[in-house]
Amino acid sequence: MTSGKVWFVGAGPGAADLLTLRAAWVIAQADVVIWAASLVHADVLTHARPDVEIVDSSQLPIEGVLPLYQRAAAEGLTVARIHSGDPALWGAVQEQLDLCRALDLAVEIVPGVSSFTAVAAIVGRELTIPEVAQSVILTRLEGGKTPMPPGERVRDFARHGTTMALFLSAARSGQAQAELLAGGYPPETPVVVAYQATWPDELVVRCALGELEATVKEHRLWKHTLFLVGPALAASGTRSHLYHPGHFHTFRRAEPAARAALRRAGAGAAGSADDAGDGRSR
């Protein structure tokens, strides 16, 4: 028997130059490239070989993609299945992984830049501000096409008061606004509304939470739109311990006077490795 391989490739939020080097390499090696024209920018296909078979999956259910996986298994083909953003988020990837493994296909996932990090970059904001927000909640509004599990409601998440990225919810902006307010965000909480982030027709606007529904309807947005919500989007004046002279870690000693000042301020954990940033596992 001949067995091929399927790569699930994160295409990022839109701009082709936000593909990772690995993603571009995988697309260039593939015998078959499957992409959704409704979600992925066509420029990512410039990385494919001239003789590659390209399949637009935007009008296909998973049953329509299955024959391509079956052929890859039978003929030993390499398939690049391109997903928007990062495959780990709302990508319907798990069901495809199960199908591929049932066919004895090798599988590998290439992570991609998520739209929520792309939007944060566009507006020039950090989403985890010391003493303001140290968590980011990624979710979507309940009541859509895919049922939400019990206990996962926007108003419940909103009670944390931290940064929230709300996906797949622009078509029901009034409900989103009401749920966020009901959860405890004040009406003046800053919101970033981003449509088609990093695409040529990108639109990014700011508003207060109390104006969210009106803002979305003014710009006639109902799909491909992300909301970032939370006080971190406007906060300033706080400082991370990571680059404080009183902080120490494996590669740097703390300055004694600065270390003592941190302790006096109640920062007894200033030397913890937890402040190592996002570049390493915690």
Secondary structure, 3 states (H helix, E strand, C coil): CCCCEEEEEECECCCHHHCCHHHHHHHHHCCEEEECCCCCCHHHHHHCCCCCEEEECCCCCHHHHHHHHHHHHHHCCEEEEEECECCCCCCCHHHHHHHHHHCCCEEEEECCCCHHHHHHHHHCCCCCCCCCCCCEEEEECCCCCCCCCCCCCHHHHHCCCCEEEEECCHHHHHHHHHHHHHCCCCCCCEEEEEECCCCCCCEEEEEEHHHHHHHHHHCCCCCCEEEEECHHHCCCCCCCCCCCCCCCECCECCCHHHHHHHHHCCCCCCCCHHHCCCCCCC
